[in-house]
Amino acid sequence: MSFESKAPHEGNLDTFGLATRRVIRFSIAFLVIALLSAGLVLAGVSAIQTGAADPNSPGTQATLVLGILILGLVTWVCIIGLLISTIVWIVSAHKVSPTGPGAAGYGGLFVTLLLISLSYIVPVTQLVASGLRLGGWAALITGVVLARARIRRETGLRDLGGRPSTILQRDDWDASKWDPEVHRDIERRGRPGE
């Protein structure tokens, strides 16, 4: 998407709006993956405890290893996408507002980083780790939404942009705006069938 034809303030608002949506989308994807991995681990543990699955069976081991590897890969993709989107979001917030994301935005980022890091570093049960990740996700979404609401109030705009617009507009079909000389020539010759 190109913002070259827009005023600097409008381009920055577009970038901020787009980055805000991407942070929210990557964080939702991270939440879904975290919940899926928790569900996979809990289902595997309960299947082994009830005797429905044999822990020594190659099929059980392969299923768990493959599932955890795939979820781990997708988790890293979400984390890297979230990191890049968050950096763009912070930079674009500073271009739109002197305080950037503000206390709510930075507070949400700090709490998110703290809780998600603790869920991977501290040895806790899968349920507690998932709770920490869920809390981090909620803090991030809250910070991003509050920062977006504050910037909307500051700019007075309900929509911050960042959505692709259609290529052709209604005014594009008005020949008088392209070239008045061509328009006079069209009017002089008349329309076909007249």
Residue pairs with C-beta under 8 A, 6 or more apart in sequence:
1 14
1 18
1 162
1 164
3 10
3 11
3 14
3 15
4 11
6 14
9 96
10 161
12 92
12 95
12 96
13 96
13 155
13 157
13 160
13 161
13 162
14 160
14 161
14 162
15 88
15 92
15 95
15 162
16 89
16 92
16 93
16 95
16 96
16 151
16 160
16 162
17 159
17 160
17 161
17 162
17 163
18 161
18 162
18 163
19 85
19 88
19 89
19 92
19 162
20 89
20 144
20 147
20 148
20 160
20 162
21 162
22 81
22 85
22 88
22 89
23 82
23 85
23 86
23 89
23 140
23 144
24 141
24 144
24 145
26 78
26 81
26 82
26 85
27 82
27 137
27 140
27 141
27 144
29 74
29 78
29 81
30 75
30 78
30 79
30 82
30 133
30 137
31 133
31 134
31 137
33 71
33 74
33 75
33 78
34 75
34 130
34 133
34 134
34 137
35 130
35 134
36 71
37 68
37 71
37 72
37 75
38 126
38 127
38 129
38 130
40 64
40 67
40 68
40 71
41 68
41 126
42 126
42 127
44 53
44 60
44 63
44 64
45 126
47 53
47 60
48 54
48 55
48 60
53 60
54 60
55 61
86 109
89 101
89 144
90 100
90 101
90 105
90 109
93 100
93 101
93 105
93 147
93 151
94 100
96 151
96 154
96 155
97 150
97 151
97 154
100 106
101 109
101 143
101 144
101 147
102 146
102 147
102 150
104 142
104 143
104 146
104 147
104 150
105 143
105 144
105 146
105 147
106 143
107 139
107 143
108 139
108 140
108 141
108 142
108 143
108 144
108 146
108 147
109 140
109 143
111 135
111 136
111 139
111 140
111 143
112 136
112 137
112 139
112 140
112 143
113 136
114 136
115 132
115 133
115 135
115 136
115 139
116 132
116 133
116 136
118 132
119 128
119 129
119 130
119 132
119 133
119 136
120 129
124 132
148 160
151 160
152 158
152 160
171 177
175 182
175 183
175 186
176 183
